[in-house]
C-alpha cells in the first residue's frame, strides 16, 4: 500500500489516459490538461482504456514517484468519462486499489444475533 499522509489530496484524472506514459508524461498531463501543479504534493490517479490498470504519481518533496497496479480480474471503478478531476479520500483510494466500490462500500459481515 502507498504510504499516504492524511493531509495529502487525492485526485482522479477523469477520462482515459495513455498508459504508455511515464512520470514525466503524466506530470505534464497534470500540468497542461488538469491545470494543477504536479509538484504540490498531491496524488494523481490515472486509469487506462481497459480499466484494469491504474498509475499514481506523487511528489513527496524530494521527487516524483510512480506507482502502478493492475487487477488480475475485474476493472477499477471510475467516474463518468468527462473532463476534469474528482477528489477522493485516502480511505476511498484504499478501497479502489483493493477492487472495492469506493463510491458505496459495503460491510461484508453483519451479525444476526446480539450476544
QUILINNOR-V570113 format. One record per backbone hydrogen bond with DSSP energy under -0.5 kcal/mol. CO is the residue of the C=O (numbers start at 0). NH is the residue of the N-H. E is the energy in kcal/mol with one decimal. If there is no record, write none. Layout:
{{CO:NH:E} {CO:NH:E}}
This chain:
{{1:3:-1.6} {2:4:-0.7} {4:7:-1.3} {8:42:-2.5} {9:87:-2.2} {10:12:-0.5} {10:44:-3.1} {11:13:-1.1} {11:85:-1.6} {16:18:-0.8} {17:20:-1.6} {21:25:-2.4} {22:26:-2.4} {23:27:-2.2} {24:28:-1.8} {25:29:-2.3} {26:30:-2.1} {27:31:-3.2} {28:32:-1.5} {28:33:-1.7} {29:35:-2.2} {35:37:-0.7} {36:39:-1.4} {41:58:-0.6} {42:10:-2.8} {43:56:-2.3} {44:12:-3.1} {45:54:-2.2} {46:16:-1.4} {50:75:-3.3} {51:70:-2.8} {52:47:-1.4} {53:68:-2.3} {54:45:-3.0} {55:66:-2.9} {56:43:-2.3} {57:59:-0.7} {57:64:-2.8} {62:59:-1.8} {64:57:-1.8} {66:55:-3.0} {68:53:-2.4} {79:81:-2.6} {83:13:-1.7} {85:11:-3.3} {87:9:-0.9} {88:92:-2.1} {89:93:-2.1} {90:94:-2.2} {91:95:-2.6} {92:96:-2.7} {93:97:-1.2} {94:99:-2.7} {95:98:-1.6} {99:101:-1.0} {100:103:-0.8}}
